[in-house]
Amino acid sequence: MTILKFGGTSMGNENTWRQVLQIITRYEHPFIIVSATSDTTRQLIKTAKLALADPEKAYEHASKIEQRHQKLITNFLANVTITHHSIRKKCQEWIKKQNQQLHKLIAQIDAEKEINPATMDAIASIGEQLSSYLFAQCGQALGLPTQWINAADVIRTNSDFGQATPDLTYITNNLSAIHQLSADTIPVMGGFYGQDNHGNITTLGFEGSDYSASLMGAALSADAIEIWTDVSGIYTCDPRVIDEAYPIPELSFQEATELAYFGAKVLHPSTTKPAALKDIPIKVKNIFDPDAPGTHISTKVTSNGTAKAMTFKEEALICTVNSSHTVMGYEFLANVFKTLQSLHLPVDVVTTTEASVSIAIPPCSQLETLVEQLQSAGRIDLQENQAIISIVGCNPQQSTLLIKETLDGIGEDIINMLSFSHAKRNLNVVLNSDRLLTAVKAIHRKIFT
């Protein structure tokens, strides 16, 4: 079995749906995971926020989402040789049902004068509920044995709405909805969402459909997981920024995770975890060039030149804590990281001594609280408007050359933090955000071209 995940671009319109269905016919036993149609999740989130500020506009947004999906189905089925009246009717009824649910949730937000996390997840998941059911019906219209699976019946999570943690053991042991399908059926399931133990819809984090694909791959012990997007693999850097960027043939699970975490948009950061547990390879492929090799991700660790790829985060800040007490270093650091943990703040880059620590973190709404709580540990200095460049897959035998070429690429710009890990094979640089893109282009020229 091969898990095939198709993202928002793949689900963009009736033409890309046909391309995807053509790709599916290449496989003997595919299991399909789809994202919402292009931009739908963002529009749903916007609709939820409008429900709080301007309910009438929220209803208008809901109508536009409904109309867009109705148009997609009409256009797709218009080109089918044999008219499938029953399929058209099922699709129209499903779209109407999801729109009614969205209206109900808008009214709930308006009545409660707040958007609670559970309601936001219920709204955000509607895109995948729409696309997965409709795509399965369209597959049937073309004669494929596609069958919709409701992700809420399969993906069980905790109740951390917006960033729910899946229970892989439960998922693996409770696949009755899938096992009931006949051997020649092609399952189609929406990614991104699941359900907690109380029957509430949950989501796995923005762009979480990749994660869903990896979860299903691990649960079903698939032969491979393929992430289909609009680029031919994972590139040496974002091709929208670097014209000379090119696809990387191979990455390890750790390297792919590092790239995703530090800003590469191709994969969700948690995608590799379930696949790595079962040693299931992941491939990143291009729907517009299906014969291109793409990027192969596995447990294999290889060296390719000085480094394999680079990525960047455009927004960060540095929080430096200088100890004002004569305490043991481990106690000082423990207090700092305990504070970060209590506020659920992720740490991107760290440099430390016994009496001070500098931490690069994403901008956050809890910054004032963080500073207040850290003041007991020492003097706090903040540097805002920072950015992070991360170079991944570094060749340990060429670390000196790598650091030299990175510094040469940055030139006279001031580096605010520098961190190299031989074990993780990565180099992180924190610098002023207004110098980010210039530095990225210069470093890429030095190392990858």
C-alpha atoms as one frame of an Amber mdcrd trajectory, in Angstrom:
protein
   0.000   0.000   0.000   1.154   3.521  -0.820  -0.188   6.579   1.004  -0.657
   9.466  -1.438  -1.214  12.920   0.038  -2.315  15.783  -2.214  -2.062  19.359
  -0.971  -4.064  22.521  -1.513  -2.577  23.274  -4.932  -3.426  19.743  -6.067
  -6.977  20.341  -4.875  -7.125  23.773  -6.536  -9.709  23.258  -9.279 -11.371
  20.705 -11.536  -8.288  20.491 -13.777  -5.882  19.622 -10.967  -8.440  17.123
  -9.631  -8.248  15.344 -12.977  -4.453  15.343 -12.827  -4.550  13.864  -9.341
  -7.014  11.156 -10.365  -4.754  10.285 -13.293  -1.784   9.954 -10.928  -3.790
   7.688  -8.641  -4.384   5.198 -11.489  -0.629   4.493 -11.526  -0.829   2.715
  -8.172  -2.071  -0.762  -7.332  -3.159  -0.129  -3.727  -3.286   3.619  -3.010
  -4.690   5.297   0.094  -5.519   8.944  -0.563  -5.212  11.875   1.854  -6.303
  15.297   0.612  -6.060  18.844   1.890  -8.797  21.432   1.586  -9.107  23.177
  -1.768  -6.586  25.976  -2.241  -6.938  28.813   0.323 -10.145  27.375   1.834
  -8.755  26.839   5.344  -7.523  30.433   5.504 -10.928  31.642   4.353 -12.662
  29.516   6.988 -10.457  30.944   9.734 -11.165  34.435   8.432 -14.881  33.618
   8.493 -14.641  32.576  12.141 -12.957  35.865  13.066 -15.548  37.838  11.106
 -18.300  36.037  13.020 -17.045  37.834  16.100 -16.608  41.249  14.484 -19.238
  41.317  11.715 -21.558  38.273  11.513 -23.201  39.408   8.266 -19.859  39.469
   6.498 -19.095  36.060   7.982 -22.248  34.656   6.373 -21.185  36.260   3.068
 -17.818  34.515   3.305 -19.558  31.225   4.032 -21.682  31.662   0.908 -18.595
  32.316  -1.216 -16.975  29.108   0.047 -20.160  27.205  -0.775 -20.398  28.735
  -4.251 -16.760  27.986  -5.049 -17.207  24.310  -4.256 -20.489  24.121  -6.158
 -18.756  25.646  -9.190 -15.852  23.193  -8.917 -18.217  20.204  -8.935 -20.291
  21.614 -11.773 -17.184  22.181 -13.899 -15.745  18.760 -13.121 -18.916  16.801
 -13.883 -19.668  18.860 -16.997 -16.779  17.104 -18.720 -17.823  13.603 -17.723
 -19.052  11.626 -20.720 -21.907   9.987 -18.852 -23.915  12.359 -16.690 -23.926
  11.182 -13.093 -27.083  12.768 -11.704 -26.906  10.857  -8.415 -23.282  11.894
  -7.841 -24.059  15.513  -8.655 -26.955  15.437  -6.200 -24.825  13.864  -3.453
 -22.150  16.513  -3.937 -24.632  19.378  -3.864 -26.279  18.016  -0.726 -22.904
  17.566   0.980 -21.827  21.117   0.206 -25.141  22.403   1.508 -24.791  20.324
   4.684 -21.299  21.672   5.412 -22.477  25.231   4.745 -25.326  24.761   7.196
 -22.829  23.553   9.799 -20.668  26.603   9.149 -23.694  28.893   9.546 -24.508
  27.180  12.833 -20.977  27.760  14.130 -21.036  31.415  13.018 -24.273  31.896
  14.958 -22.696  30.218  17.993 -19.720  32.601  17.933 -22.050  35.572  17.536
 -24.176  34.439  20.480 -21.249  33.639  22.790 -19.210  36.715  21.742 -16.060
  34.615  21.675 -14.286  32.011  19.569 -13.395  29.071  21.749 -10.689  26.694
  20.449 -13.118  23.817  19.888 -15.330  25.978  17.682 -12.334  27.207  15.679
 -11.235  23.626  15.017 -14.753  22.644  13.948 -14.766  25.520  11.448 -11.202
  24.984  10.195 -11.864  21.293   9.459 -14.775  21.986   7.106 -12.408  22.493
   4.160 -11.051  18.938   4.360 -14.511  17.525   5.040 -15.694  19.186   1.833
 -12.766  18.300  -0.420 -12.328  14.675   0.645 -15.989  13.687   0.194 -16.355
  15.577  -3.085 -13.101  14.184  -4.459 -14.185  10.626  -3.682 -17.468  11.231
  -5.521 -15.646  12.681  -8.530 -13.382   9.653  -8.612 -16.466   7.458  -8.845
 -17.772   9.629 -11.673 -14.661   8.668 -13.655 -15.096   4.997 -12.854 -12.586
   4.681  -9.990 -13.561   2.701  -6.852 -12.931   5.676  -4.554 -14.644   5.618
  -1.150 -14.778   8.439   1.386 -13.476   7.819   4.908 -14.305  10.348   7.621
 -11.046  11.226   9.386 -13.005  11.748  12.609 -13.688   7.984  12.612  -9.993
   7.164  12.267  -7.714   9.852  13.724  -8.070   9.946  17.531  -6.329  12.799
  19.355  -6.174  14.558  22.694  -8.135  17.769  23.252  -5.390  20.321  22.554
  -7.440  22.163  19.957  -5.450  23.766  17.177  -2.433  21.530  17.771  -3.870
  18.185  18.836  -1.601  15.220  19.546  -2.681  12.009  17.789  -2.767   8.653
  19.568  -0.963   6.391  17.092  -1.573   3.257  19.162  -5.330   3.895  19.231
  -5.360   4.720  15.517  -3.478   1.505  14.672  -5.780  -0.655  16.783  -9.039
   0.929  15.596  -9.074   0.906  11.807 -12.455  -0.776  11.445 -13.716   1.940
   9.096 -10.903   1.032   6.709 -10.803  -2.741   7.176 -14.488  -2.943   6.200
 -13.649  -1.726   2.694 -13.230  -4.239  -0.107  -9.723  -4.983  -1.375 -10.129
  -3.043  -4.624 -11.489   0.116  -2.961  -9.431   3.311  -3.008  -9.959   5.061
   0.358 -10.083   8.875   0.307  -9.697  10.733   3.606  -9.322  14.372   4.538
  -6.118  15.302   6.319  -5.562  17.865   9.076  -8.424  16.877  11.399  -9.479
  14.139  13.782 -11.603  13.720  16.900 -10.965  13.623  20.637 -12.419  11.164
  23.158 -15.428  13.434  23.701 -16.466  13.523  20.046 -15.107  17.017  19.369
 -13.419  17.765  16.062  -9.727  18.582  16.523  -7.001  19.751  14.139  -3.331
  18.770  13.951  -1.932  22.226  13.291  -1.901  24.346  10.170  -0.902  22.361
   7.053  -1.361  19.178   9.105  -2.498  16.955   6.209   1.097  15.744   5.738
   1.018  14.586   9.351  -2.245  12.721   8.713  -0.613  10.912   5.784   2.325
   9.818   7.926   0.004   8.661  10.716  -1.978   6.518   8.301   1.197   5.186
   6.734   2.474   4.068  10.128  -0.901   2.657  11.235  -1.293   0.645   8.022
   2.419  -0.293   7.712   2.463   1.185   4.215   5.293   0.572   1.771   5.755
   4.292   1.149   4.244   7.714   1.812   4.185  10.198  -1.048   3.560  13.909
  -0.520   2.371  15.423  -3.820   2.754  19.174  -4.183   3.540  21.761  -6.880
   7.351  21.473  -6.747   9.637  18.561  -7.631  10.791  17.754  -4.129  12.448
  19.658  -1.304  14.831  22.295  -2.661  18.194  23.563  -1.464  16.288  26.725
  -0.526  12.889  28.260  -1.183  12.732  28.498  -5.026  10.468  31.527  -4.698
  13.422  33.358  -3.144  16.416  31.656  -4.769  16.152  31.184  -8.541  19.156
  28.834  -8.549  17.691  26.482  -5.926  17.352  22.859  -7.018  15.734  19.661
  -5.677  17.629  17.512  -3.184  17.680  13.801  -4.158  17.919  12.409  -0.601
  17.331  13.556   2.959  17.254  11.767   6.290  14.150  11.983   8.469  16.011
  14.285  10.862  17.189  16.591   8.071  13.669  16.871   6.635  12.276  17.620
  10.096  14.882  20.339  10.701  14.069  21.981   7.363  10.331  21.880   8.068
  10.732  23.249  11.576  12.925  26.138  10.469  10.609  27.352   7.741  10.588
  25.058   4.684   6.951  24.960   3.528   6.921  21.576   1.790   6.346  19.416
   4.886   4.584  19.778   8.232   7.290  19.531  10.965   5.702  16.422  12.563
   5.348  14.505   9.289   8.465  12.378   9.640   7.833  11.105  13.185   5.280
   8.316  12.540   7.027   7.286   9.308  10.413   7.100  11.016   8.983   4.872
  13.765   8.058   2.285  11.124  10.974   3.070   8.787   8.585   3.986   5.961
  10.207   6.144   3.261   8.604   9.460   2.327   8.789  10.887  -1.185   7.998
  14.466  -2.144   6.654  14.646  -5.712   5.245  17.183  -8.195   1.746  16.710
  -9.647   2.721  18.834 -12.648   5.800  16.678 -13.346   4.959  13.232 -11.936
   7.940  11.516 -13.567  10.470  13.796 -11.840  12.334  11.863  -9.112  11.534
  14.345  -6.334  13.086  13.946  -2.886  13.452  10.608  -1.090  13.378  10.780
   2.740  14.489   7.807   4.832  16.673   6.725   7.757  19.734   6.836   5.497
  22.168   9.642   6.325  24.404  10.783   3.483  26.787  13.667   2.894  26.364
  15.811  -0.175  28.996  18.499  -0.558  29.323  20.988   2.287  25.622  20.873
   3.233  22.319  19.722   1.763  19.915  22.633   2.148  19.096  25.859   3.907
  15.926  27.498   5.083  14.965  30.505   7.169  12.466  32.015   9.574  11.667
  35.641   8.884  10.484  36.535  12.393  12.230  35.895  15.684  13.462  37.679
  18.784  16.399  37.083  21.088  15.849  37.009  24.829  19.089  37.133  26.843
  19.041  36.425  30.574  22.127  37.420  32.592  22.164  35.818  36.011  22.233
  38.279  38.893  22.737  35.587  41.535  25.623  33.377  42.484  23.823  30.112
  41.780  24.983  26.963  40.090  24.682  27.125  36.309  22.318  24.193  36.062
  19.880  25.799  38.513  19.912  29.071  36.572  19.276  27.328  33.246  16.609
  25.076  34.759  14.653  28.107  35.979  14.849  29.790  32.566  13.636  26.734
  30.649  10.969  25.963  33.221   9.526  29.425  32.535   9.568  28.803  28.783
   7.842  25.458  29.312   5.112  26.975  31.474   4.298  29.450  28.684   4.479
  26.771  25.953   7.117  28.761  24.072   9.238  26.906  21.499  12.974  27.568
  21.424  14.689  27.836  18.039  18.333  28.587  18.898  20.240  28.653  22.201
  23.703  29.828  23.204  24.683  29.695  26.855  27.327  30.106  29.538  27.083
  29.321  33.242  25.756  32.801  34.034  23.854  33.816  30.907  21.710  32.352
  28.171  20.491  33.775  24.848  17.397  32.215  23.332  15.908  32.843  19.902
  12.141  32.331  19.935   9.249  33.250  17.635   7.445  36.536  18.367   4.738
  35.818  20.914   1.819  37.434  22.677   3.219  36.265  26.052   6.417  38.323
  25.726   5.499  40.700  28.533   4.684  37.765  30.817   7.907  36.012  29.834
  10.033  39.037  30.735   8.176  39.503  34.006   8.699  35.867  35.047  12.351
  35.746  33.976  13.311  38.881  35.914  13.774  36.798  39.057  16.540  34.913
  37.228  18.471  37.999  36.162  18.707  41.008  33.869  16.694  40.679  30.640
  17.783  42.052  27.272  15.536  41.789  24.226  16.514  42.036  20.570  13.468
  42.126  18.327  13.248  42.137  14.514  15.498  39.098  14.202  15.555  36.268
  11.650  17.055  32.775  11.604  18.983  31.052   8.824  19.318  27.297   9.245
  21.738  25.207   7.173  20.871  21.497   7.314  22.658  18.279   6.407  26.099
  19.714   7.081  29.045  17.503   6.229  30.902  17.002   9.555  34.191  16.653
   7.690  33.769  20.111   6.172  32.407  22.051   9.155  35.281  24.570   9.152
  34.754  25.300   5.451  30.981  25.551   5.987  31.295  28.131   8.759  33.859
  30.118   6.753  31.651  30.197   3.629  28.615  31.161   5.715  30.453  34.041
   7.347  31.889  35.110   3.994  28.359  35.099   2.554  27.030  37.274   5.338
  29.992  39.610   5.021  30.109  42.573   7.366  26.554  42.132   8.666  26.412
  41.593  12.406  25.602  38.051  13.555  23.686  38.067  16.825  23.808  34.312
  17.484  25.671  31.376  15.938  25.086  27.710  16.785  26.636  24.614  15.174
  25.768  21.018  16.100  28.031  18.220  14.911  25.511  15.597  16.072  22.490
  17.202  14.378  24.585  18.338  11.398  23.099  21.823  11.313  24.252  25.432
  11.570  21.954  28.213  12.787  22.594  31.916  12.369  20.485  34.685  13.920
  20.777  38.169  12.425  18.753  41.349  11.902  15.677  40.595   9.812  16.283
  43.475   7.383  19.467  41.684   6.232  17.890  38.230   5.952  17.195  37.849
   2.243  20.491  39.419   1.197  22.338  36.987   3.462  20.279  33.977   2.295
  21.076  34.663  -1.357  24.768  35.211  -0.653  25.126  32.058   1.441  23.288
  29.950  -1.142  25.667  31.149  -3.844  28.658  30.271  -1.659  27.549  26.803
  -0.565  25.094  25.402  -3.121  26.062  26.785  -6.529
